[in-house]
Amino acid sequence: MAVFVALGAFLMTLFGGWTAQRVTDRRHLVLGLAGGLMLGVVGLELLPEAMEAAGEDFLGVHRALLLFVGGFLFAHVVERLLAVRRAAHGAADADDPHHHGRDAGRPERAPEVGLTAASAMVLHSLMDGIALGAAFQVGGGMGATVALAVITHDFADGFNTYTLTSLYGNDRRRAFAMLFADAVAPVVGAASTLLFTLPEELLGSYLGFFGGALLYLAAAEILPEAHHEHPALSTLVCTVGGVGFIWLVVALAG
């Protein structure tokens, strides 16, 4: 079941990349909804399940909460390291006497930065697939809610993978290659969980860590992007609606 659902993530990622070439003014609504769905999954399903399964406290703090914070910080550190690298490359271009005119300071002139950022997205999608398989090991209800989060935000993953790769000067062939790798990654991750069963405590710990990383993506990447150019009430309504929908799914599954 996890691999079958991961095929949905595969298609949604490709759809996100395809949409990146034909972006419309409705993109902010899609991202707003995706952010709300991710927030709902983390707060209403992943974190409670992780706290139940992760076992005893560690140094006075629940193990799942420690890993939840760790996952958030890990995603933040990775994002900041990529940002520092982009900034350093931009500074080097500014100091280059041969880098002038309309190309000065443009990120398109750093194709390796785009490939690095896209590779990070591929790794993230691989972890999505592992989380999907682990969630189905807990039960069908848990698997369904995590599947909804993974499939929904893989649209944004595909959109961002294609955009990041092409933004920094890579041609369409490379952009599509990274998009395809990002689409395949969750299928590979989900299939890998067929080879092993995670112990309950380890599974709870992983879900806590994954929840923290997922929350960072929603709060620091997807929702700000959704409101960046279109701070509209409709975007906010989509976000709140996404959380409400997950609440309904959790209530029905329970």
Number of C-alpha atoms within 10 A of each C-alpha: 14 26 20 12 21 28 19 19 32 25 17 23 32 24 18 26 28 17 17 19 11 8 12 9 8 11 16 25 21 18 26 26 26 29 32 26 28 30 26 26 28 27 17 18 21 25 23 16 21 28 21 15 21 23 16 14 13 11 8 7 10 17 22 31 22 17 24 28 18 18 23 20 16 17 19 16 12 13 17 12 11 17 14 12 13 19 14 12 16 18 12 12 20 15 12 12 8 9 15 13 7 7 11 17 20 16 20 18 19 19 18 15 23 26 21 15 19 26 18 17 23 24 15 20 29 23 18 29 29 25 26 33 29 29 25 20 19 17 10 14 17 21 21 20 25 25 25 21 25 28 24 23 29 30 27 24 28 34 23 22 33 30 19 24 29 23 20 19 20 20 12 12 10 16 22 19 13 24 30 20 22 30 31 22 24 35 26 19 24 28 20 16 20 14 7 9 13 14 13 17 18 16 21 28 26 22 30 31 26 28 30 28 23 27 24 22 21 23 15 15 15 26 21 17 18 24 17 11 10 15 13 13 11 13 22 19 14 21 26 18 17 22 23 15 17 24 18 12 19 18 10 9 12 8
